[in-house]
Amino acid sequence: MSVKTRFAPSPTGYLHIGGARTALFNWLFARNQGGTFVLRIEDTDSERSTEESAREIVEAMEWLGLNWDEGPYFQSQRLALYREYVERLLSQGKAYRCYCTKEELEEERKRALSQGKKPRYNRRCLENPPSDRKEFAVRFLCPDEGETVVEDLVKGTVVFKNDELDDLIILRSDGMPTYNFTVVIDDALMGITHVLRGDDHLNNTPRQIQLYRALDLPIPRFGHLPMILGHDRTRLSKRHGAMSVLAYRDMGYLPEAVNNYLVRLGWSFGDQEIFTMEELIEKFSLDNVGTSAGVFNPEKMLWVNHQHLKMSPPEEIARRALPFFRELGVDPSNHPRYVDAVRTLQERSKTLKELAESGLFYFTDGVDIDEGAKKKFLKPSVVPPLTRLVELLKETEPFTEENISRCFEKVMEEFQIKLGKIAQPCRVALTGKTVSPGIFEVIYVLGKEEAVKRLEKGISLIPLDAESPLK
């Protein structure tokens, strides 16, 4: 059997972390098995579904790299098909028209609850449909006796008693089919073999299995994934730090890092924490999906992103960081040492946004020096060694990190000082700050002309009075 999975979000908002994890598991399973992955947009909720949300979901899937083999299909374009299957159930006596109003159904629900019973439709319209009403919904006639068994790929065997299941509505009075019905028709006709989804859908599964049987359609295998919770073990929300997938893109996360973090919320492979996408495809198995809820940890997600940022090729990070530099008002794409600059920043940055912010000094016309750093490090005593360093740098050819290092060694030897006494004033003059990548790297990336210009400007800012000896 060829594996075929799907991701079927409702476009009622952005793609959130939980939805992305579901998409990822379906995608990985299909890729691991050499199967097919389908994207389907379930937009039959006409009041809440929007084209904007659908576009954002597609954009988020593309950014994550979860490419689909079929779709995106839109349920709103398949309404005639669903109604055809509703009519089939009606003609076979497996469904019936329900003329009850919302008020009547609510009154019945309250009555059952007051009697300590589980709310369940009393089938009044099956046995005695009113003749004076025209507006109706359609209900599926659920079996009264026996059990519906779900052989879940994650949770094992789960048994539901049929007498506890209601006659669910499959077509609303406005003519729109409901989720539990459309998902059955689509999964069957699209040849979906495995349905992997959050375990909040588990209670829908016996109803859907009954619909498959009533329509004589093939039943897929089901696997219900553990939920993702916040740190306080409650349902994940924005207050736990979870945002839309595209928000993480805009914050400078790498898509493979987001996937890496999400897959570990419910799946494991020994003690390994960091995976490439190729490794995930190779190693992913439903056998290693856990049953306990995962806890979303923004700090751990940031750590995973940092690991991927460090291990990625500098050329690739340079390409991805460009939009963040451009947001800051610079475009380093044509800078001869742009990739070298990125290489100096990767180890020190947790996100692409942070990388761009910390590396902005490379690509600006001079820098604004922090007053505190200026007062602490640009003192009269550093003028002689800094001046000598400038002289040596001007003469250096070729302008390599190794030769730049030799210039510092000569200054240290001539003035009998340690590296920190010259490197830190130099760093402040070059970057405006007290923290930066290695000083030799910084000077190399800036280039001889720019480095000399900034050092000379830094020297010019140092007051000539109150000379003090180097310590």
C-alpha positions in Angstrom: 0.0 0.0 0.0 1.3 3.4 -1.0 1.1 5.9 1.9 -0.9 9.0 1.4 -1.3 11.6 4.2 -2.8 15.1 4.3 -2.8 18.3 6.2 -6.3 19.9 6.3 -6.4 23.3 8.2 -9.4 25.5 8.5 -8.6 29.1 7.2 -10.0 30.8 10.2 -6.7 32.4 11.3 -3.0 32.0 11.0 -1.1 28.7 11.0 -0.1 28.2 14.6 2.5 26.0 16.2 0.1 23.1 16.9 -1.1 23.0 13.3 2.4 23.2 12.0 3.4 20.2 14.1 0.5 18.2 12.7 1.5 19.2 9.1 5.1 18.3 9.8 4.3 14.8 11.2 2.1 14.0 8.1 4.8 15.4 5.8 7.6 13.4 7.4 5.6 10.2 7.5 4.8 10.5 3.8 8.4 11.4 2.9 9.8 8.6 5.0 7.5 6.1 3.4 8.0 7.4 -0.1 4.4 8.4 -0.2 2.2 11.4 -1.1 1.4 14.5 0.9 -1.8 16.4 0.2 -2.8 20.0 1.3 -6.5 20.6 1.7 -8.1 23.8 2.9 -11.3 23.1 4.8 -13.2 26.3 4.3 -16.8 25.3 4.6 -17.2 27.6 7.6 -18.2 30.5 5.5 -18.6 32.9 8.4 -15.1 32.5 9.8 -13.0 31.3 6.8 -11.1 34.0 4.9 -9.0 34.1 1.8 -6.3 36.0 3.7 -6.0 33.2 6.2 -5.8 30.6 3.4 -3.0 32.5 1.8 -1.1 32.9 5.0 -1.4 29.1 5.7 0.0 28.3 2.2 2.8 30.9 2.7 3.7 29.4 6.1 3.8 25.9 4.7 6.0 27.1 1.9 8.4 28.8 4.3 8.6 25.6 6.5 9.5 23.7 3.4 6.6 21.3 3.8 5.9 21.0 0.0 2.8 19.1 -1.0 2.3 16.7 -3.9 -1.4 17.4 -4.4 -3.5 20.5 -3.8 -4.2 22.8 -2.3 -7.8 21.6 -2.6 -10.6 23.8 -1.3 -13.7 22.3 0.2 -15.8 25.3 -0.8 -15.3 24.2 -4.4 -16.6 20.6 -3.7 -20.0 21.4 -2.2 -22.0 19.7 -5.0 -20.0 16.5 -4.3 -20.8 16.5 -0.6 -24.5 17.0 -1.3 -24.5 14.1 -3.6 -23.3 11.9 -0.8 -25.9 13.4 1.6 -28.6 12.4 -0.9 -27.2 8.9 -1.1 -27.5 8.5 2.7 -31.0 10.0 2.7 -32.1 7.6 -0.1 -30.8 4.6 1.8 -32.5 5.6 5.0 -29.1 6.1 6.7 -29.8 9.8 7.3 -32.9 11.9 7.9 -34.1 15.5 7.8 -34.2 17.4 11.1 -36.6 20.4 11.3 -35.8 21.3 14.9 -35.0 24.9 15.7 -31.9 26.0 17.6 -34.1 27.0 20.5 -35.8 23.5 20.7 -32.4 21.8 20.6 -31.1 24.0 23.3 -34.1 23.3 25.5 -33.7 19.6 25.0 -30.0 19.8 25.9 -30.7 21.7 29.1 -33.4 19.1 30.0 -31.0 16.2 29.6 -28.3 17.9 31.7 -30.7 18.7 34.5 -31.6 15.0 34.6 -28.0 14.0 34.8 -28.0 12.6 31.3 -25.6 13.1 28.4 -27.2 15.4 25.8 -28.4 13.3 22.8 -30.9 14.2 20.1 -34.2 12.4 20.7 -34.9 11.7 17.0 -38.3 13.4 17.1 -37.9 14.3 13.4 -37.0 10.7 12.4 -40.1 9.3 14.0 -42.6 12.2 13.5 -41.3 15.0 11.2 -43.3 18.2 11.3 -45.3 18.9 8.2 -45.5 22.7 8.6 -41.7 23.5 8.4 -39.5 23.9 5.3 -36.1 24.6 6.7 -34.1 21.5 7.8 -30.7 20.1 8.5 -29.7 16.5 7.7 -28.6 14.1 10.5 -26.8 10.8 10.1 -28.6 7.9 11.7 -26.0 6.6 14.1 -26.1 2.9 15.1 -27.7 2.4 18.6 -26.0 -0.8 19.6 -22.5 -2.2 19.8 -19.2 -0.4 19.8 -16.9 1.4 17.4 -13.3 0.5 17.9 -10.4 2.8 16.8 -7.1 1.0 16.4 -5.1 4.1 16.9 -1.5 4.2 15.6 -0.4 6.2 18.6 -2.8 5.5 21.5 -3.6 1.9 20.7 -7.1 0.4 20.9 -9.8 2.9 21.9 -13.4 1.8 22.3 -16.5 3.9 22.0 -20.0 2.7 22.9 -22.4 3.6 20.0 -25.3 4.4 22.4 -23.3 7.4 23.7 -22.9 8.9 20.2 -25.4 11.4 18.8 -27.0 11.6 15.4 -24.6 14.2 14.1 -25.7 16.8 11.7 -24.0 16.3 8.3 -25.7 19.1 6.4 -26.7 22.4 8.1 -29.9 24.2 7.4 -28.0 26.7 5.3 -27.0 24.0 3.0 -23.4 23.8 4.1 -21.9 20.4 5.0 -20.2 19.9 8.4 -16.6 19.0 9.2 -17.2 15.4 10.2 -19.0 14.7 6.9 -16.7 16.5 4.5 -13.6 15.1 6.0 -14.8 11.5 5.4 -15.8 12.2 1.8 -12.5 14.0 1.0 -10.2 11.5 2.7 -11.9 8.6 1.0 -12.0 10.1 -2.5 -8.5 11.5 -2.3 -7.2 8.1 -1.3 -5.8 9.2 2.1 -4.4 6.1 3.9 -3.2 7.6 7.2 -4.8 10.5 9.1 -2.5 12.0 11.7 -4.0 14.7 13.8 -4.2 16.2 17.3 -5.8 14.0 19.9 -8.5 16.6 20.4 -10.0 15.0 17.3 -10.2 11.6 18.8 -13.9 11.9 19.8 -14.7 12.7 16.1 -13.1 9.5 14.9 -15.9 6.9 15.8 -18.5 9.1 14.1 -16.3 9.3 11.0 -15.7 5.5 11.0 -19.5 5.0 11.1 -19.9 7.3 8.1 -17.2 5.4 6.1 -19.1 2.2 6.8 -22.5 3.6 5.9 -21.1 4.9 2.6 -19.1 1.7 2.0 -15.9 3.8 1.7 -12.3 2.6 2.6 -11.4 3.6 6.2 -7.9 5.1 6.7 -5.6 4.4 9.6 -5.8 7.0 12.4 -3.1 8.3 14.7 -3.9 11.0 17.2 -0.9 13.1 18.3 -0.4 14.4 21.9 -1.3 18.0 22.4 1.2 20.8 22.9 0.7 22.6 26.2 2.1 25.7 27.7 4.5 25.7 30.7 1.6 25.7 33.1 0.2 22.5 31.4 -2.8 24.4 29.9 -3.8 24.7 26.2 -1.1 26.4 24.2 -1.7 30.1 23.5 0.0 33.4 22.7 0.6 34.0 26.4 2.9 31.0 26.5 5.0 32.6 23.7 3.5 30.6 20.9 2.8 32.7 17.8 2.0 32.2 14.2 4.5 30.4 12.1 5.2 33.5 10.0 5.8 35.5 13.2 8.8 33.2 13.9 10.0 33.8 10.3 9.8 37.6 10.9 11.7 37.2 14.2 14.6 35.6 12.3 14.1 31.9 13.0 15.2 29.3 10.4 12.5 27.0 9.1 14.5 23.9 9.6 15.0 24.9 13.3 11.3 25.4 13.8 10.7 22.0 12.3 13.4 20.5 14.4 11.9 21.9 17.6 8.3 21.0 16.7 9.1 17.4 15.8 10.6 16.9 19.3 7.3 17.9 20.9 5.9 14.4 20.6 8.6 12.4 18.8 12.1 11.2 19.8 15.1 9.4 18.4 17.3 8.4 21.3 18.9 11.4 22.9 19.5 13.3 19.7 18.2 16.9 19.8 19.4 18.5 16.6 18.3 17.1 13.2 18.7 18.2 9.6 15.5 17.8 7.5 17.2 14.9 5.7 17.8 13.2 9.0 14.2 13.7 10.0 12.9 12.2 6.8 15.3 9.2 7.3 14.6 8.5 11.0 10.9 9.5 11.4 8.6 6.7 12.5 5.2 6.6 14.2 6.7 4.0 16.6 8.6 6.8 18.3 5.7 9.1 18.7 4.8 9.5 22.4 1.5 9.6 24.1 2.3 12.4 26.6 1.6 16.1 25.8 4.6 18.1 24.8 5.4 21.4 26.7 6.2 24.4 24.6 9.4 26.1 25.7 10.4 29.3 23.9 13.9 29.3 25.4 14.5 25.7 24.1 13.2 26.7 20.7 15.6 29.7 20.6 18.5 27.3 21.6 17.6 25.0 18.7 17.6 27.9 16.3 21.0 28.9 17.5 22.4 25.5 16.9 21.0 25.5 13.3 22.3 29.0 12.8 25.8 27.9 13.8 25.9 24.8 11.7 24.5 26.3 8.5 26.8 27.3 5.6 27.6 31.0 5.9 26.6 31.6 2.3 23.1 30.3 3.1 22.8 32.4 6.2 24.0 35.4 4.3 21.2 34.9 1.8 18.6 34.5 4.5 19.8 37.5 6.5 19.6 40.0 3.7 15.9 41.0 4.4 16.8 41.7 8.0 19.7 43.9 7.0 17.5 45.7 4.5 15.0 46.4 7.2 17.7 48.2 9.1 18.4 50.4 6.1 21.5 48.7 4.5 22.0 46.3 1.6 25.2 44.4 2.0 24.5 42.0 -0.9 27.3 43.6 -3.0 29.8 44.0 -0.2 32.9 42.0 -1.2 33.2 40.5 2.3 29.5 40.1 3.2 29.7 36.3 3.6 32.9 36.8 5.7 31.0 39.2 7.9 28.2 36.7 8.4 30.7 34.0 9.3 32.0 36.2 12.2 28.4 36.6 13.5 26.9 33.1 13.3 28.4 31.8 16.6 27.2 34.8 18.4 23.7 35.2 17.1 20.5 33.3 18.0 18.3 34.6 15.2 18.8 36.2 11.8 17.4 39.4 13.2 19.9 39.5 16.0 22.7 38.7 13.5 21.7 41.7 11.3 21.4 44.0 14.3 24.8 43.0 15.7 26.5 43.1 12.3 25.0 46.4 11.1 28.3 48.2 12.0 30.1 46.4 9.2 28.0 48.1 6.5 27.4 51.7 7.8 29.4 54.8 6.9 31.2 55.0 10.3 29.7 54.3 13.7 28.2 56.2 16.6 30.4 55.4 19.6 28.7 54.6 22.9 29.5 57.3 25.4 30.2 54.9 28.2 32.5 52.8 26.0 34.2 56.0 24.8 34.9 57.3 28.3 36.2 53.9 29.5 38.4 52.9 26.6 39.3 55.9 24.4 41.7 57.5 26.8 44.8 59.6 26.0 47.1 56.7 27.0 45.9 54.6 24.0 46.7 57.3 21.4 50.4 56.2 20.8 49.7 52.5 20.4 46.5 53.1 18.3 48.4 55.5 16.1 51.2 53.0 15.6 48.6 50.3 14.8 47.1 52.5 12.1 50.6 53.0 10.5 51.2 49.3 10.4 47.8 48.5 9.0 48.3 51.0 6.2 51.5 49.2 5.2 50.0 45.7 5.4 49.8 43.6 2.2 48.2 41.3 1.6 45.4 42.4 4.1 44.7 39.1 5.7 43.7 38.2 9.3 47.1 36.6 9.8 49.0 39.8 8.8 46.5 41.9 10.8 47.4 39.8 13.8 51.1 40.5 13.3 50.4 44.2 13.4 48.9 43.8 16.8 51.9 41.7 17.9 54.3 44.4 16.9 52.4 47.1 18.8 52.2 44.9 21.9 55.9 44.3 21.7 56.9 47.9 21.1 54.6 49.3 23.9 55.0 46.3 26.3 51.2 45.9 26.6 48.8 42.9 26.5 46.3 42.4 23.7 43.3 43.7 25.7 44.9 47.1 26.2 44.9 47.7 22.5 42.1 45.4 21.2 39.3 46.9 23.3 40.0 50.6 22.4 40.3 49.4 18.8 37.0 47.5 19.0 35.2 50.6 20.4 36.6 52.8 17.6 35.6 50.3 14.9 32.2 49.1 16.1 31.0 51.7 18.6 30.5 49.0 21.2 32.5 46.9 23.6 31.3 43.6 22.3 32.0 42.3 18.8 33.4 39.3 16.9 37.2 38.8 17.1 39.1 42.0 16.4 41.2 40.6 13.6 38.1 39.3 11.9 36.4 42.7 12.3 39.3 44.6 10.7 39.6 42.1 7.9 35.9 42.3 7.0 35.8 46.1 7.2 38.8 46.3 4.9 41.9 48.4 5.1 40.4 51.7 4.0 37.4 51.6 6.3 39.2 50.2 9.3 41.9 52.9 9.1 39.3 55.6 8.7 37.4 54.5 11.8 40.5 54.1 13.9 41.7 57.6 12.9 38.3 59.0 13.8 38.4 57.2 17.1 41.8 58.7 17.8 40.6 62.2 17.0 37.9 61.9 19.6 40.3 61.2 22.4 41.1 64.3 24.5 44.8 65.3 24.6 44.9 66.3 28.2 45.1 64.2 31.4 47.6 61.8 30.0 47.8 58.6 32.0 50.2 55.6 31.7 49.1 52.4 30.2 48.3 49.7 32.8 
